Amino acid sequence: MQNRLLKYIITFVVGLIGFTTLSYAQFKEDVFKSNADSTSKADTAAKLFDIKEYIGGLSHKNTMKIGMMFAGSVVLPGTAQIYNKDYWKLPIIYGGIGALAGTGGYYLHTYNKTKKAYDDWAANKISYEEQTGMVYPYETPVIDYKAKTTGTWLMVGAGLVYWGSLLDGVVCYESTQKPHPGRATLYSALLPGLGQIYNGELYKVPIYWGGIMVAVHCLMNNNRNYVRFKSIHNEATNPDVPYTGQISAETAKWYRDVYRRYRDYSIVATAALYFLQVIDANVFAYMHDFEVTDDISMKIEPAVIPPNNAYAMHTGTPAYGYSSNSYGLRVGLRF
């Protein structure tokens, strides 16, 4: 369990780093502005992370973009608090992460020790009874599952403190733009739907949450069935143990492959909905001030179209020459 939890934590951190760096050129603050020179310079992906800007921001010599501040906080917790001048939060962050992770590691180490003792006892017990035919004389060791549960929850608590430090940095980032596209993007990256709430689009939250919950439910259900039929197939194809189950190996293999494919589809659907709501928060934060005039109209009028050899529409024939003009209708839309 702790190995799986560690994999999830590493995957989460690597994903955040990848998201903040690879999307750096995608979510530029000047992307919707009309200044072509500044946009072209800002949209380059040549500088994904500027060390000079990062160090200057930490020393308060220059401003730091919210994406760079967030990426720095992912690698070095407390970066955002230093940039936001919330120094009093640093002992809480490092103390909370250190205390919870350290205590959780101690309990998980205790569990591993008791499990190893039990495994050694079980192996020696079988060997002793096989050799002597007598009952193993020593006391049976007990696996401390309570230590495993306690340690796991303490590690989860350390992860929540880390996550809270990232969210706190985004919340306290100072900006004059309302809503700030970078803040909306990171809100949704940290908690699905939070960016939509920040943009004032509350109606989207149940849509995204409903979709994600359905996708996660399908993922768990398909994975549970995949594990079940995989276990049945392994038992049915084990030559050392007689199989007496009602499901044949071929049937178990077919269902195993089907549910594995459905599980993979569910993973793709969950990830797609997650990234869709992140992109939605970013785009609608950018387009918050975009207005369409109420004067929407359509105008139809006669039109005279002069000849142009680039068009494939002419009257007459090349042998006798094209006519001077073509006649038709012009449709104009105003919005």
C-alpha positions in Angstrom: 0.0 0.0 0.0 2.8 2.5 0.9 4.6 1.7 -2.3 1.4 2.5 -4.3 0.9 5.7 -2.3 4.5 6.7 -3.0 3.9 6.1 -6.7 0.8 8.3 -6.6 2.6 11.1 -4.9 5.5 11.0 -7.3 3.2 10.9 -10.3 1.2 13.9 -8.9 4.4 16.0 -8.4 5.8 15.1 -11.8 2.4 15.9 -13.4 2.3 19.3 -11.8 5.8 20.1 -12.9 5.0 19.0 -16.4 1.8 20.9 -16.5 3.3 24.2 -15.3 6.3 24.0 -17.7 4.8 22.5 -20.9 1.7 24.7 -20.7 3.8 27.8 -20.0 3.7 29.0 -23.7 0.1 28.0 -24.0 -1.3 30.1 -21.3 0.5 33.4 -21.8 -1.1 36.5 -20.3 -0.7 38.5 -23.6 -2.1 35.8 -25.9 -5.4 37.7 -26.6 -3.8 41.1 -26.9 -3.4 42.8 -30.2 0.3 43.7 -29.9 1.8 41.3 -32.3 5.4 41.9 -31.3 4.9 41.3 -27.6 2.7 38.3 -28.3 5.2 36.6 -30.6 8.0 37.2 -28.0 5.8 36.0 -25.1 4.6 32.9 -26.9 8.0 31.4 -27.5 8.7 28.1 -25.7 12.4 28.8 -25.7 12.4 29.9 -22.0 10.2 27.5 -20.0 11.8 28.5 -16.7 13.9 31.6 -16.2 16.3 31.2 -13.3 17.1 34.9 -13.2 13.4 35.8 -13.0 12.9 33.1 -10.3 15.8 34.3 -8.1 14.9 37.9 -8.7 11.3 37.2 -7.7 12.3 35.5 -4.5 14.5 38.4 -3.6 11.7 40.8 -4.5 13.8 42.6 -7.2 11.3 41.8 -9.9 7.8 40.4 -10.4 7.3 36.7 -11.0 4.6 35.2 -13.2 2.1 33.1 -11.3 3.0 30.0 -13.4 6.7 30.3 -12.6 5.9 30.9 -8.9 3.7 27.8 -8.9 6.3 25.6 -10.6 8.9 26.7 -8.1 6.5 25.8 -5.2 6.0 22.4 -6.7 9.8 21.7 -6.5 10.5 23.8 -3.4 7.5 24.2 -1.1 7.4 27.7 0.4 8.5 29.5 -2.8 5.1 31.1 -3.2 5.0 32.1 0.5 8.4 33.8 0.2 7.4 35.6 -3.0 4.1 36.7 -1.4 6.0 37.8 1.8 4.0 35.4 4.0 7.1 34.2 5.9 5.2 33.2 9.0 3.6 30.4 7.0 6.9 28.7 6.3 7.3 27.0 9.7 3.7 25.7 9.4 4.3 24.2 6.0 7.7 22.6 6.7 6.8 21.7 10.3 3.5 20.1 9.1 5.0 18.2 6.2 8.1 17.1 8.3 6.1 16.0 11.3 3.4 14.1 9.4 5.7 12.5 6.9 8.3 11.6 9.6 5.7 10.1 11.9 4.0 8.3 9.0 7.3 6.9 7.9 7.9 5.5 11.4 4.5 3.8 11.6 5.0 2.3 8.1 8.4 1.1 9.1 6.8 -0.6 12.1 4.3 -2.3 9.9 7.1 -3.5 7.5 9.0 -4.9 10.5 6.0 -6.9 11.8 5.1 -8.1 8.4 8.7 -9.3 7.7 8.7 -11.1 11.1 5.5 -12.8 10.3 6.7 -13.9 6.8 9.9 -15.3 8.3 7.9 -17.1 11.0 5.5 -18.6 8.4 8.4 -19.8 6.2 10.3 -21.3 9.2 7.1 -22.8 10.6 6.4 -24.7 7.4 10.0 -25.9 7.2 10.0 -27.0 10.8 6.8 -29.0 10.6 7.8 -30.6 7.3 11.1 -31.7 8.8 9.9 -32.8 12.3 6.2 -33.3 12.0 5.8 -31.3 15.2 4.0 -28.0 15.9 6.2 -25.0 15.7 7.1 -24.2 19.4 7.4 -20.4 19.2 4.7 -17.8 19.6 3.0 -16.6 16.5 4.0 -13.0 15.5 1.2 -10.5 14.7 1.2 -8.1 11.7 0.5 -4.5 13.0 -2.1 -3.5 10.4 -3.1 -0.5 12.7 0.4 0.9 12.2 -0.1 0.6 8.4 -3.4 2.5 8.5 -2.0 5.2 10.8 1.1 5.6 8.7 -0.9 5.8 5.5 -3.2 8.5 6.8 -0.3 10.5 8.2 1.4 10.4 4.8 -1.9 11.6 3.3 -2.0 14.4 5.8 1.6 15.5 4.7 0.4 15.5 1.1 -2.6 17.7 2.0 -0.3 20.2 3.7 1.8 20.2 0.6 -1.3 20.7 -1.6 -2.5 23.4 0.7 0.8 25.3 0.4 0.4 25.3 -3.4 -3.3 26.5 -3.2 -2.3 29.2 -0.6 0.4 30.5 -2.9 -2.1 30.9 -5.8 -4.8 32.5 -3.6 -2.3 35.1 -2.2 -0.7 36.0 -5.5 -1.2 39.7 -6.1 -2.5 40.8 -9.5 -4.6 43.7 -10.9 -6.3 41.6 -13.6 -9.7 40.2 -12.5 -10.2 37.4 -13.2 -6.6 36.4 -13.6 -6.3 33.6 -16.3 -3.2 32.0 -14.6 -5.0 31.9 -11.2 -8.1 30.4 -12.8 -6.0 27.7 -14.6 -4.1 26.7 -11.4 -7.3 26.7 -9.3 -8.8 24.1 -11.7 -5.6 22.2 -11.8 -5.5 21.9 -8.0 -9.2 21.3 -7.5 -11.6 20.6 -10.4 -14.3 23.2 -10.6 -12.5 25.8 -8.5 -11.5 27.8 -11.6 -15.1 27.9 -12.8 -16.2 29.2 -9.3 -13.5 31.9 -9.5 -14.8 32.9 -13.0 -18.3 33.1 -11.7 -19.6 30.2 -13.7 -21.1 28.1 -11.0 -23.4 26.2 -13.3 -20.4 24.4 -14.8 -19.2 22.8 -11.6 -21.9 20.1 -11.3 -21.4 19.3 -15.0 -17.6 18.7 -14.6 -17.9 17.1 -11.2 -20.7 14.8 -12.4 -18.7 13.8 -15.5 -15.5 13.1 -13.5 -17.4 11.2 -10.8 -19.1 9.0 -13.4 -15.7 8.4 -15.1 -14.0 7.5 -11.8 -16.9 5.2 -10.9 -16.5 3.4 -14.2 -12.8 3.2 -13.7 -13.1 1.6 -10.3 -15.8 -0.8 -11.4 -13.9 -1.9 -14.5 -10.6 -2.2 -12.6 -12.3 -4.3 -9.9 -13.7 -6.7 -12.6 -10.4 -6.8 -14.4 -8.6 -7.8 -11.2 -11.2 -10.4 -10.5 -11.1 -12.1 -13.9 -7.3 -11.8 -14.0 -7.1 -13.7 -10.7 -9.6 -16.4 -12.0 -7.5 -16.8 -15.2 -4.3 -17.2 -13.2 -5.9 -19.8 -11.0 -7.3 -21.7 -14.0 -3.9 -21.7 -15.8 -1.8 -22.6 -12.7 -0.5 -26.2 -13.4 0.5 -26.7 -9.7 -3.0 -26.2 -8.2 -6.1 -28.1 -9.4 -8.8 -25.7 -10.6 -12.4 -26.4 -9.7 -14.1 -23.1 -10.6 -17.1 -22.7 -12.9 -15.5 -20.1 -15.2 -13.2 -21.5 -17.8 -9.7 -20.1 -18.5 -10.8 -18.9 -22.0 -13.9 -17.1 -20.6 -11.9 -15.5 -17.8 -9.2 -14.3 -20.3 -11.9 -12.8 -22.6 -13.5 -10.9 -19.7 -10.1 -9.9 -18.3 -9.2 -8.3 -21.7 -12.6 -6.6 -22.0 -12.5 -5.0 -18.6 -8.9 -4.0 -19.0 -9.8 -2.2 -22.2 -12.8 -0.5 -20.5 -10.6 0.5 -17.6 -8.1 2.1 -20.0 -11.0 4.0 -21.7 -12.2 5.2 -18.2 -8.7 6.5 -17.4 -8.6 8.4 -20.7 -12.1 9.8 -20.0 -11.2 10.9 -16.5 -8.0 12.6 -17.7 -9.8 14.3 -20.6 -12.5 15.7 -18.4 -9.9 17.0 -15.9 -7.9 18.8 -18.5 -11.0 20.0 -20.3 -12.2 21.9 -17.1 -8.6 23.3 -16.7 -8.7 24.6 -20.3 -12.2 25.9 -19.8 -11.2 27.9 -16.8 -8.3 29.4 -18.6 -10.1 30.3 -21.8 -13.1 31.8 -20.1 -10.9 33.8 -17.8 -9.2 35.3 -20.8 -12.5 35.9 -22.6 -14.3 37.4 -19.5 -14.3 40.9 -20.9 -15.0 39.9 -24.5 -18.3 41.4 -25.6 -20.6 40.9 -28.5 -22.7 43.8 -29.5 -26.5 43.6 -29.2 -26.8 45.0 -32.8 -26.9 41.7 -34.6 -28.3 42.0 -38.1 -28.2 40.5 -41.6 -28.3 42.6 -44.8 -29.0 41.2 -48.3 -28.5 43.4 -51.3 -27.8 43.1 -55.1 -24.1 43.0 -56.0 -22.0 43.4 -59.1 -19.0 41.0 -59.2 -16.2 42.1 -61.5 -14.4 39.3 -63.4 -11.3 37.7 -61.9 -9.4 34.9 -63.4 -8.6 33.5 -59.9 -12.3 32.6 -59.6 -13.8 29.5 -61.1 -17.0 31.4 -61.9 -17.3 33.2 -65.3 -20.0 33.8 -67.8 -19.3 33.3 -71.5 -16.6 31.1 -73.0 -12.9 31.7 -73.4 -13.2 31.6 -77.2 -15.5 34.6 -77.2 -14.2 36.3 -74.1 -15.6 36.6 -70.6 -18.4 39.1 -69.9 -17.4 42.2 -68.0 -19.4 41.6 -64.8 -21.3 39.0 -62.9 -24.5 39.7 -61.0 -25.8 38.3 -57.8 -26.6 38.9 -54.1 -24.4 40.1 -51.3 -25.1 38.9 -47.7 -23.7 40.9 -44.9 -23.7 39.9 -41.2 -23.1 42.3 -38.3 -22.5 41.2 -34.8 
